[in-house]
Amino acid sequence: MYSVKLGDENEDKNAKGIVKSVIKKDLKHDMYNKILTTGGRMYSRMKVIRSQKHRVYTMDINKISLSAFDDKRYLLEDGISSYAYGHYKSM
């Protein structure tokens, strides 16, 4: 996930696995920053259309949309910088 503030009102943001309409409407740059600094989680509710074995149905999903937890990185003392696991400096 990432969020980049471009000027006063323009934001470029992304959250993998979250519906674009939820990203555009509910997630703001300040929320990304707050979750990153506090280490919390934010859940979002989405309605999606799925098909399985040629049957189409709708689902109401409650999913973690923002989280500061990353299990593939070694976090440094500042809480923001990180190294990939296996990096020579992380050992």
OpenMM code with the backbone's topology and positions (N, CA, C; nanometers):
from openmm import Vec3, app, unit

residues = "MET TYR SER VAL LYS LEU GLY ASP GLU ASN GLU ASP LYS ASN ALA LYS GLY ILE VAL LYS SER VAL ILE LYS LYS ASP LEU LYS HIS ASP MET TYR ASN LYS ILE LEU THR THR GLY GLY ARG MET TYR SER ARG MET LYS VAL ILE ARG SER GLN LYS HIS ARG VAL TYR THR MET ASP ILE ASN LYS ILE SER LEU SER ALA PHE ASP ASP LYS ARG TYR LEU LEU GLU ASP GLY ILE SER SER TYR ALA TYR GLY HIS TYR LYS SER MET".split()
positions = [
    Vec3(0.0835, -0.1179, 0.0000),
    Vec3(0.0000, 0.0000, 0.0000),
    Vec3(0.0880, 0.1241, 0.0000),
    Vec3(0.0402, 0.2282, -0.0631),
    Vec3(0.1133, 0.3535, -0.0598),
    Vec3(0.0168, 0.4692, -0.0830),
    Vec3(0.0601, 0.5868, -0.0416),
    Vec3(-0.0146, 0.7090, -0.0658),
    Vec3(0.0856, 0.8224, -0.0830),
    Vec3(0.0685, 0.8980, -0.1904),
    Vec3(0.1548, 1.0130, -0.2187),
    Vec3(0.0643, 1.1334, -0.2356),
    Vec3(0.0940, 1.2387, -0.1619),
    Vec3(0.0143, 1.3609, -0.1705),
    Vec3(0.0756, 1.4500, -0.2786),
    Vec3(-0.0059, 1.4849, -0.3782),
    Vec3(0.0376, 1.5676, -0.4912),
    Vec3(-0.0349, 1.7014, -0.4850),
    Vec3(0.0221, 1.7945, -0.4116),
    Vec3(-0.0432, 1.9234, -0.3959),
    Vec3(-0.1421, 1.9212, -0.2811),
    Vec3(-0.2390, 2.0132, -0.2845),
    Vec3(-0.3332, 2.0268, -0.1737),
    Vec3(-0.4420, 1.9196, -0.1754),
    Vec3(-0.4985, 1.8902, -0.2920),
    Vec3(-0.6125, 1.7993, -0.2965),
    Vec3(-0.5871, 1.6710, -0.3741),
    Vec3(-0.4820, 1.6638, -0.4536),
    Vec3(-0.4549, 1.5451, -0.5329),
    Vec3(-0.3777, 1.4424, -0.4522),
    Vec3(-0.4235, 1.3171, -0.4564),
    Vec3(-0.3570, 1.2079, -0.3875),
    Vec3(-0.3441, 1.0900, -0.4829),
    Vec3(-0.2287, 1.0260, -0.4825),
    Vec3(-0.2079, 0.9021, -0.5563),
    Vec3(-0.1961, 0.7925, -0.4517),
    Vec3(-0.2942, 0.7032, -0.4442),
    Vec3(-0.2962, 0.6022, -0.3384),
    Vec3(-0.3325, 0.4666, -0.3959),
    Vec3(-0.2853, 0.3633, -0.3262),
    Vec3(-0.3085, 0.2272, -0.3688),
    Vec3(-0.3127, 0.1367, -0.2465),
    Vec3(-0.3955, 0.0351, -0.2502),
    Vec3(-0.4022, -0.0671, -0.1465),
    Vec3(-0.4370, -0.1977, -0.2169),
    Vec3(-0.3458, -0.2919, -0.2148),
    Vec3(-0.3630, -0.4171, -0.2882),
    Vec3(-0.4793, -0.4977, -0.2312),
    Vec3(-0.5659, -0.5462, -0.3205),
    Vec3(-0.6780, -0.6300, -0.2800),
    Vec3(-0.8003, -0.5543, -0.2353),
    Vec3(-0.7977, -0.4221, -0.2441),
    Vec3(-0.9111, -0.3392, -0.2035),
    Vec3(-0.9754, -0.2799, -0.3284),
    Vec3(-1.1077, -0.2777, -0.3302),
    Vec3(-1.1823, -0.2271, -0.4446),
    Vec3(-1.1510, -0.0788, -0.4660),
    Vec3(-1.1365, -0.0393, -0.5924),
    Vec3(-1.0981, 0.0988, -0.6267),
    Vec3(-1.1954, 0.2022, -0.5701),
    Vec3(-1.3238, 0.1718, -0.5678),
    Vec3(-1.4205, 0.2690, -0.5162),
    Vec3(-1.4005, 0.2926, -0.3668),
    Vec3(-1.3607, 0.1908, -0.2909),
    Vec3(-1.3331, 0.2076, -0.1479),
    Vec3(-1.2075, 0.2909, -0.1284),
    Vec3(-1.1055, 0.2663, -0.2109),
    Vec3(-0.9818, 0.3448, -0.2023),
    Vec3(-1.0106, 0.4916, -0.2297),
    Vec3(-1.0882, 0.5187, -0.3329),
    Vec3(-1.1168, 0.6566, -0.3718),
    Vec3(-1.2042, 0.7280, -0.2690),
    Vec3(-1.3055, 0.6584, -0.2157),
    Vec3(-1.4039, 0.7234, -0.1294),
    Vec3(-1.3634, 0.7262, 0.0180),
    Vec3(-1.3079, 0.6168, 0.0694),
    Vec3(-1.2888, 0.6032, 0.2141),
    Vec3(-1.1459, 0.6270, 0.2628),
    Vec3(-1.0456, 0.5920, 0.1861),
    Vec3(-0.9069, 0.6004, 0.2324),
    Vec3(-0.8462, 0.7354, 0.1962),
    Vec3(-0.7919, 0.8012, 0.2946),
    Vec3(-0.7290, 0.9327, 0.2767),
    Vec3(-0.5814, 0.9240, 0.3143),
    Vec3(-0.5030, 1.0199, 0.2670),
    Vec3(-0.3586, 1.0223, 0.2932),
    Vec3(-0.3295, 1.0276, 0.4437),
    Vec3(-0.4070, 1.1035, 0.5178),
    Vec3(-0.3870, 1.1132, 0.6627),
    Vec3(-0.4084, 0.9791, 0.7323),
    Vec3(-0.5003, 0.8974, 0.6801),
    Vec3(-0.5225, 0.7646, 0.7379),
    Vec3(-0.4020, 0.6741, 0.7168),
    Vec3(-0.3423, 0.6792, 0.5972),
    Vec3(-0.2213, 0.6020, 0.5699),
    Vec3(-0.1116, 0.6401, 0.6694),
    Vec3(-0.0929, 0.7706, 0.6893),
    Vec3(0.0109, 0.8199, 0.7795),
    Vec3(-0.0168, 0.7785, 0.9240),
    Vec3(-0.1414, 0.7896, 0.9679),
    Vec3(-0.1781, 0.7530, 1.1048),
    Vec3(-0.1562, 0.6040, 1.1307),
    Vec3(-0.1966, 0.5199, 1.0380),
    Vec3(-0.1790, 0.3749, 1.0532),
    Vec3(-0.0310, 0.3395, 1.0566),
    Vec3(0.0491, 0.4052, 0.9737),
    Vec3(0.1927, 0.3773, 0.9703),
    Vec3(0.2608, 0.4163, 1.1005),
    Vec3(0.2244, 0.5295, 1.1583),
    Vec3(0.2902, 0.5757, 1.2810),
    Vec3(0.2399, 0.5059, 1.4064),
    Vec3(0.1102, 0.4708, 1.4118),
    Vec3(0.0561, 0.4056, 1.5310),
    Vec3(0.0676, 0.2545, 1.5265),
    Vec3(0.0823, 0.1968, 1.4086),
    Vec3(0.0931, 0.0519, 1.3962),
    Vec3(-0.0400, -0.0199, 1.4053),
    Vec3(-0.1492, 0.0482, 1.3794),
    Vec3(-0.2817, -0.0124, 1.3906),
    Vec3(-0.3289, -0.0754, 1.2608),
    Vec3(-0.4582, -0.1050, 1.2567),
    Vec3(-0.5223, -0.1628, 1.1394),
    Vec3(-0.6522, -0.0894, 1.1118),
    Vec3(-0.6914, -0.0890, 0.9857),
    Vec3(-0.8196, -0.0322, 0.9467),
    Vec3(-0.8920, -0.1334, 0.8592),
    Vec3(-1.0186, -0.1576, 0.8897),
    Vec3(-1.1001, -0.2497, 0.8125),
    Vec3(-1.1931, -0.1717, 0.7209),
    Vec3(-1.2199, -0.2277, 0.6017),
    Vec3(-1.3150, -0.1671, 0.5091),
    Vec3(-1.4143, -0.2729, 0.4634),
    Vec3(-1.5360, -0.2305, 0.4409),
    Vec3(-1.6415, -0.3195, 0.3960),
    Vec3(-1.6638, -0.2979, 0.2466),
    Vec3(-1.6667, -0.4093, 0.1696),
    Vec3(-1.6793, -0.4009, 0.0244),
    Vec3(-1.7860, -0.4979, -0.0236),
    Vec3(-1.8540, -0.4607, -0.1296),
    Vec3(-1.9470, -0.5515, -0.1974),
    Vec3(-1.8855, -0.5863, -0.3328),
    Vec3(-1.8732, -0.7164, -0.3595),
    Vec3(-1.8093, -0.7628, -0.4826),
    Vec3(-1.8980, -0.8657, -0.5509),
    Vec3(-1.8782, -0.8815, -0.6807),
    Vec3(-1.9479, -0.9830, -0.7595),
    Vec3(-1.8468, -1.0913, -0.7924),
    Vec3(-1.8795, -1.2153, -0.7596),
    Vec3(-1.7903, -1.3297, -0.7838),
    Vec3(-1.8655, -1.4352, -0.8636),
    Vec3(-1.7905, -1.5241, -0.9268),
    Vec3(-1.8518, -1.6386, -0.9918),
    Vec3(-1.7713, -1.7626, -0.9560),
    Vec3(-1.8430, -1.8713, -0.9341),
    Vec3(-1.7798, -1.9985, -0.9025),
    Vec3(-1.8637, -2.1077, -0.9675),
    Vec3(-1.7992, -2.1891, -1.0506),
    Vec3(-1.8678, -2.2961, -1.1242),
    Vec3(-1.9874, -2.2425, -1.2021),
    Vec3(-1.9674, -2.1337, -1.2731),
    Vec3(-2.0667, -2.0697, -1.3591),
    Vec3(-2.1876, -2.0156, -1.2831),
    Vec3(-2.1750, -1.9917, -1.1540),
    Vec3(-2.2800, -1.9284, -1.0751),
    Vec3(-2.2298, -1.7916, -1.0304),
    Vec3(-2.3073, -1.6905, -1.0573),
    Vec3(-2.2704, -1.5540, -1.0210),
    Vec3(-2.3432, -1.5160, -0.8926),
    Vec3(-2.2694, -1.4590, -0.7980),
    Vec3(-2.3293, -1.4162, -0.6723),
    Vec3(-2.2554, -1.2945, -0.6186),
    Vec3(-2.3174, -1.2257, -0.5225),
    Vec3(-2.2543, -1.1100, -0.4614),
    Vec3(-2.2086, -1.1460, -0.3207),
    Vec3(-2.1019, -1.0792, -0.2779),
    Vec3(-2.0483, -1.1016, -0.1440),
    Vec3(-2.0287, -0.9683, -0.0749),
    Vec3(-2.0477, -0.9682, 0.0554),
    Vec3(-2.0193, -0.8523, 0.1389),
    Vec3(-1.8961, -0.8900, 0.2221),
    Vec3(-1.7832, -0.8241, 0.1959),
    Vec3(-1.6555, -0.8606, 0.2569),
    Vec3(-1.6097, -0.7502, 0.3517),
    Vec3(-1.5654, -0.7884, 0.4707),
    Vec3(-1.5020, -0.6972, 0.5656),
    Vec3(-1.3552, -0.7367, 0.5704),
    Vec3(-1.2659, -0.6513, 0.5199),
    Vec3(-1.1267, -0.6861, 0.4972),
    Vec3(-1.0341, -0.5804, 0.5567),
    Vec3(-0.9136, -0.6220, 0.5970),
    Vec3(-0.8134, -0.5251, 0.6429),
    Vec3(-0.7690, -0.4432, 0.5223),
    Vec3(-0.7948, -0.3135, 0.5260),
    Vec3(-0.7573, -0.2283, 0.4126),
    Vec3(-0.6235, -0.1594, 0.4350),
    Vec3(-0.5939, -0.1182, 0.5573),
    Vec3(-0.4661, -0.0546, 0.5891),
    Vec3(-0.4043, -0.1231, 0.7105),
    Vec3(-0.2767, -0.1560, 0.7006),
    Vec3(-0.2056, -0.2185, 0.8104),
    Vec3(-0.0581, -0.1845, 0.7986),
    Vec3(0.0055, -0.1581, 0.9119),
    Vec3(0.1487, -0.1255, 0.9122),
    Vec3(0.2349, -0.2511, 0.9229),
    Vec3(0.1738, -0.3678, 0.9435),
    Vec3(0.2480, -0.4919, 0.9615),
    Vec3(0.2957, -0.5448, 0.8269),
    Vec3(0.4242, -0.5752, 0.8160),
    Vec3(0.4824, -0.6334, 0.6948),
    Vec3(0.5715, -0.7488, 0.7365),
    Vec3(0.5304, -0.8708, 0.7067),
    Vec3(0.6050, -0.9878, 0.7504),
    Vec3(0.7209, -1.0239, 0.6582),
    Vec3(0.7455, -0.9462, 0.5532),
    Vec3(0.8543, -0.9750, 0.4612),
    Vec3(0.9690, -0.8753, 0.4728),
    Vec3(0.9635, -0.7886, 0.5735),
    Vec3(1.0664, -0.6866, 0.5919),
    Vec3(1.1148, -0.6866, 0.7356),
    Vec3(1.2411, -0.6475, 0.7567),
    Vec3(1.2989, -0.6297, 0.8886),
    Vec3(1.2929, -0.4805, 0.9196),
    Vec3(1.2170, -0.4420, 1.0206),
    Vec3(1.1938, -0.3018, 1.0532),
    Vec3(1.3062, -0.2470, 1.1403),
    Vec3(1.3560, -0.1281, 1.1068),
    Vec3(1.4627, -0.0638, 1.1837),
    Vec3(1.4038, 0.0158, 1.2999),
    Vec3(1.4916, 0.0740, 1.3841),
    Vec3(1.4481, 0.1430, 1.5057),
    Vec3(1.3565, 0.2621, 1.4793),
    Vec3(1.3724, 0.3315, 1.3652),
    Vec3(1.2899, 0.4496, 1.3395),
    Vec3(1.1445, 0.4152, 1.3083),
    Vec3(1.1152, 0.2871, 1.2838),
    Vec3(0.9788, 0.2439, 1.2605),
    Vec3(0.9311, 0.2602, 1.1180),
    Vec3(1.0132, 0.3177, 1.0300),
    Vec3(0.9735, 0.3396, 0.8907),
    Vec3(1.0694, 0.2697, 0.7949),
    Vec3(1.1989, 0.2861, 0.8156),
    Vec3(1.2975, 0.2243, 0.7283),
    Vec3(1.3025, 0.0747, 0.7526),
    Vec3(1.3363, -0.0020, 0.6469),
    Vec3(1.3394, -0.1472, 0.6610),
    Vec3(1.4344, -0.2093, 0.5602),
    Vec3(1.4713, -0.3340, 0.5885),
    Vec3(1.5493, -0.4174, 0.4981),
    Vec3(1.4697, -0.5441, 0.4704),
    Vec3(1.4905, -0.6031, 0.3538),
    Vec3(1.4285, -0.7317, 0.3243),
    Vec3(1.4949, -0.8388, 0.4083),
    Vec3(1.4185, -0.9411, 0.4514),
    Vec3(1.4789, -1.0514, 0.5236),
    Vec3(1.5823, -1.1187, 0.4364),
    Vec3(1.6983, -1.1477, 0.4932),
    Vec3(1.8096, -1.2038, 0.4175),
    Vec3(1.9093, -1.1001, 0.3729),
    Vec3(1.8763, -0.9712, 0.3868),
    Vec3(1.9696, -0.8647, 0.3509),
    Vec3(2.0883, -0.8710, 0.4464),
    Vec3(2.2094, -0.8444, 0.3965),
    Vec3(2.3294, -0.8601, 0.4789),
    Vec3(2.3311, -0.7663, 0.6001),
    Vec3(2.2654, -0.6501, 0.5939),
    Vec3(2.2620, -0.5566, 0.7069),
    Vec3(2.1583, -0.5940, 0.8123),
    Vec3(2.0612, -0.6767, 0.7765),
    Vec3(1.9554, -0.7120, 0.8711),
    Vec3(1.9995, -0.8243, 0.9666),
    Vec3(2.1138, -0.8832, 0.9413),
    Vec3(2.1588, -0.9959, 1.0249),
    Vec3(2.2508, -0.9497, 1.1345),
] * unit.nanometer
topology = app.Topology()
chain = topology.addChain("A")
for resn in residues:
    res = topology.addResidue(resn, chain)
    for name in ("N", "CA", "C"):
        topology.addAtom(name, app.Element.getBySymbol(name[0]), res)
